[in-house]
Amino acid sequence: MRIGAWPTTALRLLAVGFALIVQGVTLTRSYILPTLEQVWDLRKSPPWYRAAALENGVEFAGYISFLRAQVPEDGRVVLPPWQWQETVAHVGFMQYFLFPRELHNCGLDEVPACTLRASGRNTFIVALPDFPPRELAEQAKRFISYQDGMGVFVPK
C-alpha cells in the first residue's frame, strides 16, 4: 500500500456506506413501512379480499366485495371479453374472487348476442363503463351501480 492511499479508500468506503444508509432509510420509509401497514390493516379481512387488495388495490377489492354481495353463490356471472379489461375479464383470475359462482366470458365479436343470451333468472352481467351495451342488457336486467359506470346487471 502506498502512502496516502488509505485516506482515499476510507473516504470512498465512507461515501458508499453513507449512500447505502440513505438508500435503506428511503426504501424503508417510502415502501417497506407503507406496505407493512397495508398488510397489517388487511390481516382480519377474508383471504379473497386480501388478495384482491394486494394484487389490484382496495378499489378493486371493494368492487369484488360488491359483486359477491349482489350475486348469489349459485349465480352465473357473465364477464366482458378477455381483451377489454384483463383483470375483470380473466375467468381464471376472477374465479378465485367469486367462487363458487359460475363464470363465463362473452366473445369479443359476439357481445350483443352474448348480452341478449344472458337473460336467465340466475344470470348476472358484470358492468364496466364500456360493457355490456346498456340498452341490450336493460331489456332483461336491472342495473345496480357501484361507481364510475361499474356495477352489475341483475335479473328483474
Protein Blocks (a to p, Z undefined) as FASTA:
>chain_A
ZZhklmmmmmmmmmmmmmmmmmmmmmmmmmmmmmmmmmmmmmmpcfklmmmmmmnojklm
mmmmmmmmmpcfkbccddddfklmmmlmmmklmmmmmocbdcddddfklmmmmmmmmmcf
kbccdddfkbccfklmmmmpccddfbehiacdddZZ
